[in-house]
Amino acid sequence: MPTLEEEKGVEDFARNVREYGQPFLYNLLAAISVWLIGVLVFMPLAYSINWRTGVICSLVVFSAFSLFILRFIPSFKRIIDSFSVFPARKFCLKGVSPRDSINFFRYIFYAIFSIIIYGLYSPFLSSFHPSINGVALAGVVLWLLFLLYRIISILSVCFLNWLK
């Protein structure tokens, strides 16, 4: 039988999906469409003309893609924050509080999302200059290390309880 906290988590997720689901899907589909058409069609065509046209086309597609991603992130964050209750409940870490278990899965989802976003931005960044792509990769790696530190701090409680 679900506890009161679990029922609250399900209600919170349902409320967030009702409230943020439509803008989330709209901006996600628009960003994917812009990325697919821009990276697979317009950028190769523009670079076949000359490199200046390619950079201008990359900048236009990059701007449109970034606009949809920036509109997508707040609703995505709320949905992921409320969705983290489900894997935390299903794969509960022994010896860890429910709040830490939810945070563990939230950080895992943030790390996966960061890697996906970097992979989607990589064609744009490398078309401007390879070093810009490297700077972005360094930023993503630092963010992942920060998340890894938070994940390890949660798992250390499990490990210490296992040693007892």
For each residue, the residues with C-beta under 8 A, 3 or more apart:
1:
2: 6 7 10
3: 6 7
4: 7 8
5: 8 9 98
6: 2 3 9 10 85 89
7: 2 3 4 10 11
8: 4 5 11 12
9: 5 6 12 13 82 85 86 89
10: 2 6 7 13 14 85
11: 7 8 14 15
12: 8 9 15 16 82 85
13: 9 10 16 17 79 82 83 85 86
14: 10 11 17 18
15: 11 12 18 19 82
16: 12 13 19 20 21 78 79 81 82
17: 13 14 20 21 79 82
18: 14 15 21
19: 15 16 78
20: 16 17 23 24 74 75 78 79
21: 16 17 18 24 25 75 79
22: 25 26
23: 20 26 27 71 72 75
24: 20 21 27 28 72 75 76 79
25: 21 22 28 29
26: 22 23 29 30
27: 23 24 30 31 68 69 71 72 75
28: 24 25 31 32 68 72 76
29: 25 26 32 33
30: 26 27 33 34 68
31: 27 28 34 35 65 68 69 72
32: 28 29 35 36
33: 29 30 36 37
34: 30 31 37 38 61 64 65 68
35: 31 32 38 39 61 65 120
36: 32 33 39 40 41
37: 33 34 40 41 42
38: 34 35 41 42 43 57 58 60 61 64 65
39: 35 36 43 61 123 124
40: 36 37 43 44
41: 36 37 38 44 45
42: 37 38 45 46 57 61
43: 38 39 40 46 47 54 57 58 61 123 127
44: 40 41 47 48
45: 41 42 48 49 57
46: 42 43 49 53 54 56 57 58
47: 43 44 50 51 53 54 57 127
48: 44 45
49: 45 46 53 54
50: 47 53 54
51: 47 54 55
52: 55 56
53: 46 47 49 50 56 57
54: 43 46 47 49 50 51 57 58 127
55: 51 52 58 59 127 128
56: 46 52 53 59 60
57: 38 42 43 45 46 47 53 54 60 61
58: 38 43 46 54 55 61 62 124 127 128
59: 55 56 62 63 128
60: 38 56 57 63 64
61: 34 35 38 39 42 43 57 58 64 65 124
62: 58 59 65 66 121 124 128
63: 59 60 66 67
64: 34 38 60 61 67 68
65: 31 34 35 38 61 62 68 69 120 121 124
66: 62 63 69 70
67: 63 64 70 71
68: 27 28 30 31 34 64 65 71 72
69: 27 31 65 66 72 73 117
70: 66 67 73
71: 23 27 67 68 74
72: 23 24 27 28 31 68 69 75 76
73: 69 70 76 77
74: 20 71 77 78
75: 20 21 23 24 27 72 78 79
76: 24 28 72 73 79 80 113
77: 73 74 80 81
78: 16 19 20 74 75 81 82
79: 13 16 17 20 21 24 75 76 82 83
80: 76 77 83 84 106 109 110 113
81: 16 77 78 84 106
82: 9 12 13 15 16 17 78 79 85
83: 13 79 80 86 87 109
84: 80 81 87 88 102 103 105 106 109
85: 6 9 10 12 13 82 88 89 102
86: 9 13 83 89 90
87: 83 84 90 91 105
88: 84 85 91 92 98 101 102 104 105
89: 6 9 85 86 92
90: 86 87
91: 87 88 105
92: 88 89 96 98 101
93: 96 100 101 104 154 155 158
94: 158 161
95: 157 158 161 162
96: 92 93 100 101 104 154 157 158
97: 100 101
98: 5 88 92 101 102
99: 102 103
100: 93 96 97 103 104 154 157
101: 88 92 93 96 97 98 104 105 154
102: 84 85 88 98 99 105 106
103: 84 99 100 106 107 150 154
104: 88 93 96 100 101 107 108 151 154 155
105: 84 87 88 91 101 102 108 109
106: 80 81 84 102 103 109 110
107: 103 104 110 111 147 150 151 154
108: 104 105 111 112 151
109: 80 83 84 105 106 112 113
110: 80 106 107 113 114 147
111: 107 108 114 115 144 147 148 151
112: 108 109 115 116
113: 76 80 109 110 116 117
114: 110 111 117 118 140 143 144 147
115: 111 112 118 119 140 144
116: 112 113 119 120
117: 69 113 114 120 121
118: 114 115 121 122 136 137 140
119: 115 116 122
120: 35 65 116 117 123
121: 62 65 117 118 124 125 136
122: 118 119 125 126 133 136
123: 39 43 120 126 127
124: 39 58 61 62 65 121 127 128
125: 121 122 128 129 132 133 136
126: 122 123 129 130 132 133
127: 43 47 54 55 58 123 124
128: 55 58 59 62 124 125 132
129: 125 126 132 133
130: 126 133 134
131: 134 135
132: 125 126 128 129 135 136
133: 122 125 126 129 130 136 137
134: 130 131 137 138
135: 131 132 138 139
136: 118 121 122 125 132 133 139 140
137: 118 133 134 140 141
138: 134 135 141 142
139: 135 136 142 143
140: 114 115 118 136 137 143 144
141: 137 138 144 145
142: 138 139 145 146
143: 114 139 140 146 147
144: 111 114 115 140 141 147 148
145: 141 142 148 149
146: 142 143 149 150
147: 107 110 111 114 143 144 150 151
148: 111 144 145 151 152
149: 145 146 152 153
150: 103 107 146 147 153 154
151: 104 107 108 111 147 148 154 155
152: 148 149 155 156
153: 149 150 156 157
154: 93 96 100 101 103 104 107 150 151 157 158
155: 93 104 151 152 158 159
156: 152 153 159 160
157: 95 96 100 153 154 160 161
158: 93 94 95 96 154 155 161 162
159: 155 156 162 163
160: 156 157 163 164
161: 94 95 157 158 164
162: 95 158 159
163: 159 160
164: 160 161
